[in-house]
Amino acid sequence: MIIPSVIEHSLRQQAKQGQTLNVYLYEMSRMRRKINCLKRLMPAGVEVFYAMKANPHPAFLAAAIEEQVTGIEIASLGEANKAIKAGFHAEQMIYTGPGKSIEELQWSVQHGVRTIHIESLVEAYRLNQVCADLGKKQDVLLRINANFDIHDAQTTFSGGSKKFGIDEEQLDVALPQILALEHLNFHGLHVYAASGVLNVDDLLHNCQLVFDLTQRIEQQYAGVQCDIIDFGGGFGVDYLEENNDFDPEAYAIGLSKMIQDYGFEGRHFVLELGRWLAADCGWFCTEIIDIKTSRGKKQLVCAGGINHFRRPAALAINHPMGIVSLGRDKLFAAQESVRQESVYFGGPLCTSADKLANDVFIEAADVGDIAVFGLAGAYGLSMSNTGFLSHALPQEIVVTKEES
Ligand SMILES: Cc1ncc(COP(=O)(O)O)c(C=O)c1O
């Protein structure tokens, strides 16, 4: 991985302060460019929402607001509060995710969240009750667990037995009940198949499946129209550095043709994107505290581990990475270094699950250097085990290109 000069410069500046380095560095220009790229490419009716679970840091929310995304996808009251603080309005929020509490539903109805995406019949009845108590009606989408899954995706959200949505096969039982709930206004479907998808055709296949389902529902239930169709997130990034980036232009062309083929012009199509917008705006940078050989393999222990950057261990992949060499003095003459070898990177936690990378080839690294993990802007700190061993949280610093 090539470490951008703005990141290296910032690390060298921070190193001068003499504190152990353990920091997320964020540089937001890529997310801004990507939002604008989508706005330019996507066919009429496509609305881009930022899925803030990818990174709820204020810099990401500010970039989303300033580049004028349609809105924000939230999945908890905590996210709603952060989004409001950043300047989003409740009418720009779509509320997804299983297990919404009664307090979260009440807040959403009271504040006028744009759509609540129903994940089960229990949730539909609970929301209807909340609306009745508040004397309000709520626009909703129904999340479907489609009978379809994308095999090579990093994480699948549909197909098989899932906690997400209502199984497609149960629709004929569930939908009439939801349509009959008098405080809910049904507006359409939400089918989010998978996350981290690099193959455009796979995601377009999901769109086609949703369009087929939409047609079937509209034929079967007189007077019902799905004027909003939500495809979830899913655009992948190239963690394995295989020159295999998701191609938004090919997706836009395919989706545009499909909208025309089905005669679906005039509807709203929602994309709730997290990873693709946020991943390449973040680097997790952590100081190499120790290097030792154990049974023939170098073990590098860093200041932060899965308490601060859990994703590589959780997904069992190595992120792209590089080393910033700081040329610090050795503590003793025989102190070990790494020179052109494959090594293991771990953190300071008392569990062998605490892995940052394994079998990664490193040109050169010494104690005191900084290991820099790229594509860490999405599902980095927010997905980590921050409480385990009670280490201080890493800093989160926003850098701008002019600083280099
Ligand atoms: C409901 C929902 N929408 C959107 C996203 C964002 O997905 P991605 O980061 O793959 O774009 C997620 C991620 O888990 C999700 O659960």
The ligand as a Gaussian input file, in Angstrom:
#p B3LYP/6-31G(d) Opt

LIG

0 1
 C      -29.541000      -1.729000       6.757000
 C      -28.181000      -1.382000       6.274000
 N      -28.048000      -0.434000       5.331000
 C      -26.835000      -0.078000       4.854000
 C      -25.684000      -0.667000       5.319000
 C      -24.357000      -0.225000       4.762000
 O      -23.815000      -1.220000       3.998000
 P      -22.439000      -1.014000       3.207000
 O      -21.443000      -0.520000       4.176000
 O      -22.158000      -2.351000       2.667000
 O      -22.688000      -0.022000       2.108000
 C      -25.763000      -1.679000       6.292000
 C      -24.561000      -2.357000       6.783000
 O      -24.564000      -3.262000       7.567000
 C      -27.045000      -2.047000       6.787000
 O      -27.189000      -2.987000       7.726000

